[in-house]
Amino acid sequence: RWSIECFFRQAKDQLKLDGYRVRGRRAVKRYWILVQLAYVYSMFESNSDVSDGLDLLRKRKGHSLVEFIYRAAKQNIPIDTVKKQLHVA
């Protein structure tokens, strides 16, 4: 039972399980599946716990963003174009 309590606490605190704004049964189910997938994926990536996995994934995302902007600057792509591409992604 304690491991279930820990899962829900981490899902609420770190994956914002308690912050969803959907009402339909199907939408709630889909959101629940996404939260569980994110939980398992973050544990898998870090070979540790959820917090470490989420930190690792957030760092990777930040690095990818920096690399994307750097490549765009090297190719002389206008900043407005880069901003539009970031909003689409």
Backbone bond lengths (Angstrom), bond angles and torsions (degrees), N, CA, C in turn:
res aa  C-N    CA-C-N  psi(-1)  N-CA   C-N-CA  omega(-1)  CA-C   N-CA-C  phi
1 R - - - 1.449 - - 1.530 111.25 -
2 W 1.343 116.63 -36.31 1.458 119.56 -177.30 1.522 111.25 -63.87
3 S 1.333 118.08 -38.10 1.463 120.00 179.94 1.524 110.78 -65.50
4 I 1.326 117.63 -32.28 1.464 120.96 176.80 1.524 109.80 -67.73
5 E 1.320 116.15 -42.44 1.470 120.45 177.73 1.531 110.92 -60.91
6 C 1.329 116.16 -42.18 1.472 120.57 178.40 1.520 110.78 -63.03
7 F 1.348 116.55 -42.05 1.464 119.94 178.35 1.522 110.69 -58.58
8 F 1.325 117.18 -48.91 1.462 119.76 -178.08 1.527 111.97 -64.50
9 R 1.313 117.74 -38.34 1.466 120.35 178.77 1.528 110.16 -63.17
10 Q 1.337 116.36 -46.83 1.461 119.74 179.67 1.528 111.32 -66.32
11 A 1.333 117.10 -39.51 1.462 120.88 179.45 1.527 110.30 -63.77
12 K 1.310 116.77 -37.65 1.472 119.80 179.25 1.524 111.27 -74.09
13 D 1.312 117.08 -44.93 1.461 120.74 -175.80 1.526 113.36 -74.37
14 Q 1.320 116.95 -44.99 1.456 120.23 -169.98 1.524 113.94 -102.89
15 L 1.319 117.29 -25.38 1.468 120.08 -178.98 1.527 112.11 -112.15
16 K 1.319 115.99 7.17 1.469 122.74 175.06 1.519 113.68 56.73
17 L 1.329 116.44 39.47 1.459 121.06 178.44 1.524 111.60 -59.87
18 D 1.310 117.07 -34.43 1.465 119.38 -177.97 1.523 112.93 -84.64
19 G 1.325 118.14 2.23 1.456 120.97 -176.51 1.517 114.75 -104.45
20 Y 1.318 118.03 7.66 1.463 119.01 -177.58 1.517 110.72 -75.19
21 R 1.319 115.03 152.96 1.462 121.25 -176.25 1.530 111.05 -125.93
22 V 1.291 116.88 41.19 1.459 120.65 177.92 1.520 109.04 -110.25
23 R 1.306 115.79 152.47 1.461 119.31 -176.41 1.523 113.14 -120.89
24 G 1.306 115.19 -30.71 1.460 118.48 -176.77 1.524 111.47 -66.55
25 R 1.292 115.94 146.27 1.468 121.57 -178.79 1.530 111.06 -58.65
26 R 1.316 115.51 -44.25 1.470 120.12 -179.76 1.528 111.26 -64.56
27 A 1.337 116.65 -41.75 1.469 120.81 179.64 1.526 111.23 -65.57
28 V 1.312 117.50 -41.15 1.468 121.44 177.77 1.521 110.27 -62.62
29 K 1.319 116.19 -42.96 1.472 120.55 178.30 1.525 110.99 -60.32
30 R 1.330 115.86 -45.10 1.463 119.87 -179.83 1.524 111.25 -64.05
31 Y 1.317 116.47 -42.45 1.464 120.42 178.94 1.514 110.41 -63.03
32 W 1.318 117.10 -43.13 1.455 122.88 179.06 1.538 110.48 -59.96
33 I 1.305 117.34 -42.66 1.467 121.62 178.85 1.522 110.28 -64.19
34 L 1.327 117.53 -41.76 1.471 120.95 178.81 1.527 111.58 -63.76
35 V 1.319 116.95 -40.38 1.470 120.33 178.01 1.522 110.22 -63.89
36 Q 1.319 116.92 -44.88 1.463 119.86 179.25 1.526 111.49 -63.89
37 L 1.318 116.36 -41.08 1.462 120.67 178.14 1.526 111.02 -62.04
38 A 1.323 116.71 -44.97 1.465 120.70 178.33 1.523 110.85 -62.24
39 Y 1.301 117.03 -39.31 1.468 122.64 179.32 1.535 110.44 -61.68
40 V 1.323 115.37 -52.75 1.472 120.31 -178.06 1.525 111.02 -65.23
41 Y 1.330 117.25 -42.56 1.463 121.24 -179.48 1.525 111.64 -62.38
42 S 1.313 116.99 -42.04 1.465 119.41 -179.57 1.519 110.75 -67.19
43 M 1.322 118.05 -36.46 1.469 120.63 176.10 1.533 110.51 -66.87
44 F 1.313 115.93 -41.93 1.464 121.19 -179.53 1.525 111.23 -62.98
45 E 1.318 117.10 -44.99 1.457 121.76 -177.83 1.526 112.60 -63.50
46 S 1.306 117.40 -35.43 1.463 119.79 -175.81 1.519 112.95 -95.54
47 N 1.328 117.14 -12.89 1.472 121.11 -172.37 1.520 110.68 53.90
48 S 1.309 115.80 33.08 1.463 120.45 -176.24 1.517 108.71 -145.79
49 D 1.314 116.21 -124.51 1.459 119.39 179.92 1.527 110.85 -111.94
50 V 1.310 115.22 177.09 1.454 121.44 -174.74 1.524 111.71 -62.25
51 S 1.307 117.61 -43.25 1.469 120.94 -177.85 1.517 111.35 -59.53
52 D 1.318 116.74 -47.53 1.468 120.54 178.98 1.525 110.98 -62.73
53 G 1.333 116.40 -41.64 1.454 120.48 179.87 1.514 112.69 -63.88
54 L 1.334 116.16 -43.28 1.463 119.54 179.05 1.524 111.24 -65.94
55 D 1.320 117.07 -39.31 1.469 120.19 176.44 1.527 110.54 -60.21
56 L 1.319 115.86 -45.94 1.458 121.37 179.73 1.527 111.18 -60.85
57 L 1.326 117.44 -46.39 1.461 121.23 -178.96 1.523 111.72 -66.61
58 R 1.313 117.66 -36.90 1.463 120.61 177.85 1.525 110.86 -67.20
59 K 1.320 117.29 -38.05 1.466 120.50 177.22 1.524 110.30 -64.45
60 R 1.332 115.92 -43.45 1.469 119.74 178.71 1.521 110.97 -60.28
61 K 1.315 116.14 -42.83 1.463 119.94 179.91 1.523 110.04 -62.46
62 G 1.320 116.99 -43.18 1.460 121.03 178.29 1.509 111.98 -61.61
63 H 1.325 116.64 -41.78 1.468 120.91 179.00 1.526 110.42 -65.40
64 S 1.324 116.95 -40.84 1.465 120.22 179.11 1.521 110.84 -63.32
65 L 1.303 116.24 -39.44 1.455 120.70 179.41 1.524 111.07 -64.09
66 V 1.309 116.54 -44.10 1.465 121.10 178.64 1.522 110.19 -62.69
67 E 1.335 116.88 -43.14 1.459 120.48 179.23 1.529 111.39 -63.62
68 F 1.328 116.76 -39.92 1.466 120.76 178.52 1.528 110.65 -61.77
69 I 1.306 116.98 -47.01 1.465 121.25 -179.28 1.532 110.50 -65.31
70 Y 1.321 116.89 -40.32 1.463 121.04 178.89 1.532 110.93 -61.53
71 R 1.334 117.22 -46.49 1.462 120.90 179.34 1.526 111.32 -62.54
72 A 1.327 116.52 -40.41 1.465 120.48 178.62 1.525 110.56 -63.60
73 A 1.324 116.60 -40.97 1.471 120.09 179.19 1.526 110.50 -65.90
74 K 1.330 116.91 -38.92 1.459 120.45 178.82 1.527 111.94 -63.68
75 Q 1.322 116.04 -30.78 1.462 121.03 -179.05 1.528 111.66 -91.58
76 N 1.339 116.77 8.16 1.471 122.16 179.97 1.524 113.70 57.94
77 I 1.311 116.56 35.98 1.464 121.18 176.51 1.527 107.71 -79.00
78 P 1.327 118.41 130.36 1.473 121.00 -178.50 1.537 111.70 -59.73
79 I 1.322 115.59 145.50 1.461 121.30 -176.05 1.532 111.73 -60.55
80 D 1.328 118.27 -34.27 1.465 120.59 178.58 1.526 111.48 -63.40
81 T 1.322 117.06 -38.10 1.455 121.61 176.76 1.529 110.69 -65.22
82 V 1.323 116.13 -42.01 1.474 120.66 178.62 1.528 110.24 -62.81
83 K 1.323 116.26 -43.69 1.468 120.15 179.18 1.527 111.44 -61.22
84 K 1.341 116.37 -41.28 1.468 119.31 178.73 1.525 110.90 -63.50
85 Q 1.329 116.54 -40.21 1.458 120.28 179.61 1.520 111.22 -66.87
86 L 1.321 117.59 -33.88 1.453 120.95 178.54 1.516 111.45 -69.43
87 H 1.310 117.53 -34.34 1.460 120.49 179.89 1.512 111.74 -73.87
88 V 1.323 117.39 -26.88 1.475 121.08 179.17 1.508 110.18 -75.54
89 A 1.327 116.78 -37.36 1.475 121.20 -175.11 1.481 114.17 -71.94
